[in-house]
Amino acid sequence: MKWDVVVIGGGPAGMMAAGRAGERGKKVLLLEKNPGLGKKLLITGGGRCNVTNNKLAIREMVSTYKGSDQFLFSAFSQFGVSEAMQFFIERGMQMKEENEGRMFPVSNSAKSVWDVLVQYLQKNNVAVRSNAEVSAISKNLEIKLKGGEKILAKAVVVATGGLSRPETGSTGDGFTWLKKLGHTIIDNDFALVPVALKDAWSKKLGGVTLKDIKLTLYQNDQKQTVHKGSLLFTHFGISGPTVLKMSKEIGELLQYGDVTIMLDLFPKLDHSVLKTKLQELLISQSNKKIKNVLGKLMPSALVLPLLTLINVDGDTFCHSVSHEDRKALVALLKSVPLNVKGLLGADKAVISSGGVALEEVNFKTMESRLIKNLYIVGDALNIDRPTGGYSLQLCWTTGFVAGNNV
């Protein structure tokens, strides 16, 4: 069977493209490598989802995509901010404006956006296949899935995203296929920057390195992502390879509220095992002061700052440490709060998206200029996207235009 349209990637751009093509009566198949659609969409904006930015004037809006505005004007003239807002409002999702023009669902939930898009697909009879990972596309638009299955299409939309948030499936697969088809792929130029902390105690630890730790990002008390590796304390906060890799995501989350990093000093030990380990240490060193003993568990420089956080006197003898204090210490060692102040040199933290060279795409239709009936949308394009709703608006615009022209 040959489909009219196959869309690869069930993120915001892919769902918009598939829904619009189906709305036009096309027989559409949407392929998603994850078990479900919109995994990244559901966690964007700290789970609140910054749908767009309220810049209704087309020239003003496209000027925010620095260096790409001359390409984007045609696409935004067809489906811009006002059309995107109308799309969601007409389908029952009300929006509210926050600082700097950021538009959010009134529900404060990304699920509201997801619901609109999924219902759009269902209403327009789009077939969805999850756990469908594509391994290649040929020039005659034959799609090969991992496992060997082949799917034929009259038109293909590549909506596979870029390389941000790889845990959601954005691993740059589409770039591999597009490069083999002759497209120029501009490398991502992530600005990796250290993180400044609010916590005064942490700034006294400059030079202290922690290895084999776990860092969990929280924003608005919602768990975001988990990273394992090492951490370096500095005079302003934290750095090191693991922290630098997190910096772009931290910068994005800071747009929507406070960000806290929970530091697990012993990720290989659960609470009960760590509790036993601490208890054995305190018993074996019962006549010594706790501040002189905990250095056997962690870098000595950390001992007094952490004891201060739970109001335990470092001069307390181990045999006199209460059950409540031992419990509080174990909880802290598994979850030390690091309160983010910002990125160091935030002016350097703007990233280049990377992706397909814009000269190789016709933005009136989103069709590749190299391969007929191949369309490229969303984060797969090499467009700098500031935070504040601009990334999702790019998805709505390019996805709709592609779906309108396949």
C-alpha positions in Angstrom: 0.0 0.0 0.0 1.3 3.5 -0.9 0.3 6.3 1.5 -0.4 9.8 0.2 1.7 11.2 3.0 4.0 9.7 5.6 5.1 12.0 8.5 8.2 10.9 10.4 8.2 12.2 14.0 5.2 12.7 16.3 6.3 16.0 17.9 4.4 19.3 17.5 5.5 19.9 13.9 4.8 16.4 12.9 1.4 16.3 14.5 0.4 19.6 12.9 1.6 18.5 9.5 -0.1 15.2 9.7 -3.4 16.7 10.9 -3.5 19.3 8.3 -2.7 16.8 5.5 -5.5 14.6 6.8 -7.9 17.5 7.0 -7.3 18.0 3.3 -8.4 14.5 2.6 -5.0 12.8 2.2 -4.4 9.3 3.4 -1.8 10.0 6.2 0.5 7.8 8.3 2.4 9.3 11.2 5.4 7.3 12.4 6.7 7.9 16.0 9.7 6.1 17.5 8.6 6.5 21.1 5.7 4.5 22.6 3.5 7.6 22.4 3.2 11.0 20.7 4.6 14.4 21.9 7.0 13.2 24.6 9.0 16.4 24.5 5.9 18.6 24.1 4.5 17.3 27.4 7.6 18.5 29.3 8.2 21.7 27.5 8.1 24.9 29.6 8.4 23.0 32.8 5.3 21.1 31.8 3.3 24.2 31.2 4.0 24.6 27.5 4.8 28.0 26.1 2.6 27.7 23.0 3.7 30.8 21.2 4.7 34.5 21.6 2.1 37.2 21.2 3.8 39.0 18.3 1.0 39.3 15.8 2.9 41.4 13.3 4.7 39.0 10.9 7.8 41.1 10.4 8.3 41.6 14.1 7.9 37.9 14.8 10.2 36.6 12.1 12.9 39.2 13.1 13.3 37.3 16.4 14.7 34.3 14.4 18.0 36.1 13.7 19.5 35.3 10.4 16.5 33.3 9.2 13.8 36.0 8.8 14.2 36.3 5.1 13.4 32.6 4.7 10.5 32.6 7.2 8.4 35.5 6.0 6.6 33.4 3.4 5.7 30.6 5.8 4.6 32.9 8.5 2.4 34.8 6.0 0.5 31.6 5.5 0.3 30.5 9.2 1.6 32.8 11.8 1.0 33.6 15.4 -2.6 34.8 15.0 -3.5 31.6 13.0 -1.8 29.4 15.6 -3.7 31.0 18.5 -6.9 30.7 16.6 -6.2 27.1 15.9 -6.0 26.2 19.6 -8.8 28.5 20.7 -11.2 27.2 18.1 -10.6 23.7 19.5 -11.5 24.7 23.0 -8.0 25.6 24.5 -8.0 29.1 26.0 -4.7 30.9 26.4 -3.3 33.6 28.7 -0.4 36.0 28.2 2.5 36.2 30.6 5.6 38.3 30.7 7.3 39.3 27.4 4.3 38.0 25.4 4.6 34.4 26.3 1.3 32.5 25.6 0.3 29.6 27.8 -2.7 27.4 28.1 -5.0 28.7 30.9 -4.8 25.2 32.4 -1.0 25.6 32.9 -0.7 22.1 31.4 1.1 21.0 28.3 -1.4 18.1 28.2 -4.1 20.6 27.0 -1.9 21.3 23.9 -1.3 17.6 23.4 -5.0 16.9 23.6 -5.9 19.4 20.9 -3.3 17.9 18.5 -4.2 14.3 19.2 -7.9 15.1 18.6 -6.9 16.9 15.4 -5.2 13.7 14.2 -8.1 11.5 15.2 -10.8 13.8 13.6 -8.8 13.7 10.3 -8.3 10.0 10.2 -4.5 10.1 10.6 -3.1 6.6 11.1 -0.5 6.6 13.9 2.2 4.0 14.5 4.2 4.2 17.7 7.5 2.3 18.4 8.2 2.8 14.7 11.8 3.7 14.3 13.0 4.7 10.8 16.4 3.7 9.6 16.5 5.2 6.1 14.7 7.1 3.4 15.5 6.5 -0.3 15.3 9.1 -3.0 12.1 7.5 -4.3 10.6 8.1 -0.9 10.7 4.5 0.3 11.0 4.4 4.1 12.8 1.6 5.8 12.0 0.8 9.4 14.4 -0.8 11.8 13.5 -4.5 11.5 13.4 -4.3 7.7 9.8 -3.3 6.9 9.4 -0.9 4.0 6.7 1.8 3.6 6.0 3.6 0.3 4.7 7.2 0.2 3.9 9.8 -2.4 5.2 12.5 0.0 7.3 12.4 3.1 7.5 15.0 5.9 10.6 14.8 8.1 9.7 16.1 11.5 12.3 14.3 13.6 13.5 17.3 15.6 17.1 18.3 16.4 19.5 17.1 19.1 18.1 18.7 22.2 16.5 16.6 24.9 17.8 13.2 23.4 16.0 11.4 26.2 12.7 12.3 24.5 13.9 10.7 21.2 15.4 13.9 19.6 18.7 12.1 18.7 19.3 13.7 15.3 18.3 10.5 13.3 16.7 12.6 10.6 20.0 14.4 9.9 21.6 11.1 9.0 19.0 10.3 6.3 18.9 13.8 5.0 22.7 14.0 4.6 22.7 10.7 2.7 20.0 12.3 0.4 22.4 15.2 -0.3 21.3 17.8 2.2 23.8 20.0 4.0 23.5 19.6 7.7 24.8 22.5 9.9 26.3 21.2 13.1 24.7 22.2 16.4 26.6 24.9 18.2 25.5 24.6 21.8 26.7 27.2 24.2 27.9 25.2 27.1 28.1 27.5 30.2 28.6 27.0 33.9 25.7 27.5 36.4 25.5 30.1 39.1 23.9 29.2 42.4 22.0 31.2 45.0 23.4 29.1 47.8 26.1 31.0 49.7 27.5 27.8 51.3 28.3 26.2 47.9 30.6 29.1 46.9 33.0 28.3 49.7 33.7 24.9 48.0 35.6 26.3 45.0 37.7 23.5 43.5 35.9 20.6 45.1 35.1 17.9 42.6 32.4 15.2 43.0 32.4 12.1 40.9 29.8 9.5 40.2 26.9 11.7 41.3 23.4 12.2 40.1 21.8 15.5 39.3 18.0 15.8 39.0 16.5 19.0 37.5 13.3 20.4 39.0 11.2 23.3 37.8 8.1 24.5 39.5 8.4 21.3 41.7 8.1 19.2 38.6 10.9 16.7 37.9 12.4 17.3 34.5 15.5 15.3 33.7 18.2 13.2 35.4 21.9 13.4 34.6 24.8 11.3 36.0 28.5 12.2 36.0 30.7 14.6 37.8 30.4 18.1 39.3 32.9 20.8 40.1 32.1 23.5 42.7 33.4 27.0 41.8 33.4 30.4 43.5 30.1 31.2 41.7 28.3 27.8 41.6 28.9 24.6 39.7 30.6 23.5 36.5 32.1 20.4 34.9 31.1 18.4 31.8 27.8 17.1 33.2 26.7 20.6 34.3 27.8 22.2 31.1 25.7 19.7 29.1 22.7 20.6 31.2 23.1 24.4 30.8 20.9 24.9 27.7 18.0 23.0 29.4 18.5 25.0 32.6 18.5 28.2 30.7 15.2 27.3 29.0 13.6 26.3 32.2 14.6 29.5 34.0 12.2 31.3 31.6 9.3 29.7 33.4 10.2 29.9 37.1 12.8 28.8 39.7 15.0 25.9 38.9 16.5 23.5 41.6 19.1 20.8 41.0 18.9 18.0 43.5 22.3 16.4 44.1 22.5 12.7 45.0 25.9 12.1 46.4 25.4 8.3 46.5 23.3 7.3 43.5 24.4 3.7 43.7 23.0 3.3 47.3 19.3 3.5 48.2 18.2 5.3 51.4 18.2 2.1 53.6 21.7 1.0 52.5 23.1 4.5 53.0 21.4 4.7 56.4 23.1 1.4 57.5 26.4 2.6 56.2 26.1 5.9 58.2 25.0 4.1 61.3 27.9 1.7 61.2 30.3 4.6 60.8 28.9 6.5 63.7 29.0 3.4 66.0 32.6 2.6 65.0 33.7 6.2 65.7 31.3 6.8 68.6 33.7 8.9 70.7 34.7 11.2 67.9 33.0 14.4 66.7 30.7 14.0 63.7 32.5 16.7 61.8 35.7 14.7 62.0 34.1 11.4 60.9 31.9 12.2 57.9 35.0 12.9 55.8 35.2 9.1 55.5 31.9 9.2 53.5 32.4 12.4 51.4 34.9 15.1 50.6 35.8 16.8 53.9 35.0 20.3 52.6 31.3 19.3 52.3 30.9 18.1 55.9 30.3 21.4 57.7 28.2 23.1 55.0 25.9 20.0 54.9 25.6 19.7 58.6 24.7 23.4 58.8 21.9 22.8 56.3 20.2 20.4 58.7 21.1 22.4 61.8 23.5 19.7 63.3 26.4 20.9 65.4 29.6 19.6 64.0 31.0 19.2 67.5 28.4 16.7 68.4 29.9 13.3 69.3 28.8 10.5 67.1 27.2 8.6 70.0 25.0 11.6 70.7 23.6 12.1 67.1 19.9 11.7 67.4 17.8 9.3 65.3 16.0 12.4 63.7 19.4 13.9 62.7 20.7 10.7 61.2 17.5 10.4 59.2 17.8 14.0 58.0 21.4 13.5 57.1 20.7 10.5 55.0 17.9 12.4 53.2 20.2 15.3 52.5 23.0 13.1 51.2 20.5 11.7 48.7 19.1 15.1 47.8 21.2 18.2 48.3 19.2 21.2 47.0 21.3 23.4 44.6 19.2 26.5 43.9 20.0 28.0 40.5 20.6 31.7 40.2 21.3 31.7 36.4 23.8 30.9 33.8 27.2 32.4 33.9 27.5 34.6 30.9 23.9 34.2 29.8 24.7 36.3 26.7 26.7 33.4 25.5 24.0 30.8 26.2 22.0 31.4 23.0 22.3 28.4 20.9 22.4 27.7 17.2 19.9 25.0 16.5 21.8 23.2 13.8 20.0 21.3 11.1 19.2 21.4 7.4 20.7 24.5 5.5 17.8 26.8 4.8 18.8 27.5 1.3 17.9 23.9 0.5 14.2 24.3 1.5 11.4 26.1 -0.3 9.7 27.9 2.6 6.6 28.6 0.5 5.8 24.9 0.8 8.5 23.4 3.1 9.6 21.1 0.3 13.2 20.1 -0.2 14.8 21.8 -3.1 16.8 18.7 -3.7 14.3 15.8 -3.4 10.8 16.2 -4.9 7.9 15.5 -2.5 10.2 15.5 0.6 9.3 18.1 3.2 11.4 19.3 6.2 9.9 21.0 9.2 10.4 22.2 12.8 13.6 21.7 14.7 15.2 19.8 11.8 15.8 23.2 10.3 18.9 25.2 11.1 17.1 28.1 12.7 18.2 29.9 15.9 15.2 29.9 18.3 15.2 32.1 21.3 13.2 30.9 24.3 9.7 32.4 24.9 7.4 30.4 22.6 9.3 30.9 19.4 10.4 27.2 19.0 6.9 25.9 19.2 5.6 28.6 16.9 8.2 27.5 14.3 6.7 24.0 14.6 3.1 25.2 14.1 4.1 27.3 11.1 6.3 24.9 9.2 4.2 21.9 10.1 1.0 23.5 8.9 2.6 24.8 5.7 4.0 21.4 4.9 0.6 19.7 5.6 -1.1 22.3 3.4 1.2 21.5 0.4 1.9 17.7 0.5 
